[in-house]
Amino acid sequence: MRYFPAMSKVEIIEELPKLTPAEREEIRLKLAELDGNDWLDEDDPLTPDEKALLDSRIAAHEKNPGTAIPWDEFEARLKRRLGE
């Protein structure tokens, strides 16, 4: 049996931004199901810039932990900002 894809990989990637947040979440869950928990493994390390950003944010938090907010509050603010 031969497989004839309806869309190329490039076409699929181009369509991703057009999906709703719920549709993108469905895709993320399916990919996680297929790939397991290896979303960021040794084959896909942080760039030096990403590591530096994380290090600076961790240092800022350790210096002033009182500025942190609970996850629920962050999530609510983000949803309001995104209009969800």
Backbone hydrogen bonds, N-H to C=O, Kabsch-Sander energy under -0.5 kcal/mol:
donor,donor_aa,acceptor,acceptor_aa,energy
4,F,2,R,-0.5
12,I,8,S,-2.4
13,I,9,K,-2.5
14,E,10,V,-2.3
15,E,11,E,-1.4
16,L,12,I,-1.1
18,K,15,E,-1.5
19,L,16,L,-1.7
24,R,20,T,-2.5
25,E,21,P,-2.3
26,E,22,A,-2.0
27,I,23,E,-1.8
28,R,24,R,-2.6
29,L,25,E,-2.6
30,K,26,E,-2.0
31,L,27,I,-2.7
32,A,28,R,-2.6
33,E,29,L,-2.2
34,L,30,K,-2.2
35,D,31,L,-3.1
36,G,32,A,-1.8
38,D,35,D,-0.8
39,W,37,N,-0.7
44,D,41,D,-2.0
51,K,47,T,-2.6
52,A,48,P,-2.5
53,L,49,D,-2.2
54,L,50,E,-2.4
55,D,51,K,-2.8
56,S,52,A,-2.4
57,R,53,L,-2.2
58,I,54,L,-2.5
59,A,55,D,-2.4
60,A,56,S,-2.2
61,H,57,R,-2.1
62,E,58,I,-2.7
63,K,59,A,-2.0
64,N,60,A,-1.7
67,T,64,N,-1.8
68,A,65,P,-1.6
74,F,70,P,-2.2
75,E,71,W,-3.1
76,A,72,D,-2.2
77,R,73,E,-2.5
78,L,74,F,-2.7
79,K,75,E,-2.4
80,R,76,A,-2.2
81,R,77,R,-2.5
82,L,78,L,-2.3
83,G,79,K,-0.6
83,G,80,R,-0.8
84,E,79,K,-2.9
